[in-house]
Amino acid sequence: MKKTQRDLYTARLSKQILDADLQPDVGVRASIINMFRTNHAALAGLIVILLIILAAVFAPLITRYDPNALNLANMRKPPSAEHWFGTDDMGRDVFSRVIYGGRLSLMIGFVPSVISLVLGTVLGLMAGYLGRHVDAVIMRLADVVLAFPSLLLAMVVMYTLGSSILNMFIALSIINWAGTARVVRAQTLSLKEKEFVEAARSMGVSRFSIVFKHILPNCLPNLIVLFTLDIPGAIMWESSMSFLGVGDPNAASWGLMVSQGKSYAYMCPWLILAPGLAILVTVMAFNFLGDGLRDAIDPYMKT
Amino acid sequence: MDNILEIKNLITSFASDGRKERAIAVNGVDLAIPRGKTVGLVGESGCGKSVTSLSVTGLLAENGRVESGEALFQGRDLLRLSEKELRAIRGNDISMIFQEPMTSLNPVIPVGVQVAEAARLHEGLDKATAKARTVEIMRKVGIPEPERRYGQYPHQLSGGLRQRVMIAMGMLLKPDLLIADEPTTALDVSIEAQILRLMRDLQRENGTAILMITHNLGVVAEICDEVYVMYAGEVVERADVFTLFKSCAHPYTRGLMGALPRMTPKGQRLYNIRGTVPNLWAMPVGCRFAPRCEFAAERCHGEKPPLLDLGGGHLCRCFAPRGLEDEHHG
């Protein structure tokens, strides 16, 4: 099973936090702004992501054709001035379908990433701060999730619950929360021994406030990076699963388009190239941005 | 007798990995803090002075436990209060200042917000009122441009300023008792003097009693009214500050005094107490200081000396307390 960027980052981060005392993140904002000035790949990533989001939001204004309008007289036409990315086997405009598919793929990138971020953060904070049994239960659960190959686990969930977009969100959330929980737990373990936590306790601050008002803000920079790397991960997983036929067959995401176009791969390569490139560009943009943010936030990466 | 806090026979233990027995870190400490006065708690690292204060405020680490004793504060025994009741007292009636101003402030929260938190928590003030009050106390503790500093992060402040912020935090709600755990150890000497003066001024103004935990006898001389000297989890000497510096009686205290650098003829070596602090799991049977004491007799090794009253509230845990006149070292 391949290791994603995110897995590597998660593993390294957990280790680092436990190894060395994490430096307080000072001037993170300034560091990020500075990073965008020097790291043009990250800046390009940010711009591309914004463009893709804008395209998805304003899809009706950009496209000339209804993505689902069939035109059997105009099947499998190569790219032209009329149809920029050609038409598919049912005469639908591929460009429109890619733009509209972007709505779905972005949603698939964001929604499960938000869910797994929130879930992983809360569970990680609980495990790290409460310790003992709570920690043991949550971390063994995380181990179980991490022990399965992610794709297999997600496919099992999809098979069990049925192929729908909602179940896709659930499956992707399940495979992603554990890594986040580990990172947050490691950081919480280190943060809760800090004097400022003791100082807060000595002022009568409740445990709930200590966790969410004092410890959580210190984890935010890393969470932002994890989130940025979660999104392309989710898009990739969804594409893989749609390609393998366990996605929602009615949700025209990029992955499904590639899957449906594969029968015509030699005859009409644009059917897989267009959505394939869309996936590639989006995932790379997020990865460049995530890398840049990580370098800006993570003082240990700087050389 | 008007004591704001009276600790009686406090015993605190710690669990340690791989050992069945719990280590006794504080062994029967009695301590009284008169209202509005400053009491020093002196001793070397690991003697139990911080553990004493943490036991009283219920802030012991997870593996620590108060075995017995009582700590009377405003007629209530702090050691028997629930966490919720203690939370209402902490920061409001009893506040604490810690050693490291660098790490005692949350790096990602503006300092003003951190100070204001106590006011919002205990007095339920709204944001604007709490901010006004915070700015006022920040000005009072000598932070220039408090309105601007309010929104700044800890890394934008110097060490001295940060400790002033901590003091502002501790004094905001005019507590009855301020526990200061090595508040000046991390600071320059000149800043140290300023901070001590500030604490004394605020104390006079608010009638706050201070428990000053330190290993620095200079700080004790500067600010304390009474002093307790701790060694290996026990109080070995108690006296008012003048008596202590004029005629301390316990060999350990005398050793500490002797180890102070002084202007002496060139070539004399600085006195140091031989040996090290005893292991928590292997405490000497008799006097705990006996193995390091140059005056130890047979009896000291087998029998534990009681805390003797030498008159005028001067207590000393030694069979043969000495006056300063027969001191030859230093």
Interface residues (C-beta under 8 A of the other chain):
Chain A: P24 D25 V26 G27 G131 K194 E195 F196 E198 A199 A200 R201 S202 M203 G204 V205 S206 K213 H214 P217 N218 L220
Chain B: T57 L59 E62 L86 R87 A88 I89 R90 G91 N92 S95 M96 F98 Q99 E100 T103 S104 L105 N106 P107 V108 I109 E117 A118 L121 H122 Y153 P154 H155 M166 M169
